[in-house]
Amino acid sequence: MGPILDLLKHLKLGRSPVFAVFIALIGYLVGRRFWPNDIDPLPSGWTWVPPILVMALGVQIAVWMVTPIYASIKAARTDGRARKAHLESPLNEAESQVLYCIAKSNAREVNLYLAAEAAQLPFSDTELLAIANRLCSRQILSIPAFSGAKVALTDAGRRRSESVVQRIDAMIAAELQVGDRVRHINTGQEMVVANKTAHIGKTFQYGHPVICQWDQKDGPRVSSYQQALLERLPPATDES
């Protein structure tokens, strides 16, 4: 069959003639099988041609059919993996904060803009909508029909938000506040947090440096320290 297939490729026959010849040969073989008196036989020495041609053309047709089917299956698998990777892709800080403020509201449907305003998120309405759309594309949020600015967590969003809420709650709990007593972990100097430095950017990053104050013989001193270098101390107690 190899030389016959090579001949077909060399002739560059279109698919329509190949299908037509294939069907005609099948018809001839079926006719000779069931109506031998009505279908004239081929000359002696040529009876092997129709079966061989049927097999050769059948292989070519199978290749034509299998190739696009395989390509479609491969493309579907690739698209499926890409979609799964997109759905499970990590959230950036802005997306995490929007998801956090929605999850903390504990409401079935949340007004996106009011929730962001209550959480003092530094995003414009356009930015909030873009973030919400990205979360929707990952099936974390849904936007109910005719809901205006309201959004709702999906089941996947509730599962995804658990780790986000735990992480941000832990960062908030560890965040030093003005008035906290602290000790420098390297020098042992005890101080009081006098102020906090402003964060720069569109997302609130926890752990920014704080300005601490402590007393010395020549007067109070102030300096800025990274929070990672400071250990929170218990509140001072009044001694009688």
Secondary structure, DSSP 8 states (H G I E B T S, - for coil): -HHHHHHHHHHT--HHHHHHHHHHHHHHHHHHHH-TTTS----TT-TTHHHHHHHHHHHHHHHHHHHHHHHHHHHHHHHHHHHHHHHT----HHHHHHHHHHHHT--SSEEHHHHHHHTT----HHHHHHHHHHHHHTTSEE--TT-TTEEEE-HHHHHHHHHHHHHHHHHHHHS--TT-EEEETTT--EEEEEEE----SSS--SS--EEEEEEETTEEEEEEE-GGGEEE--------
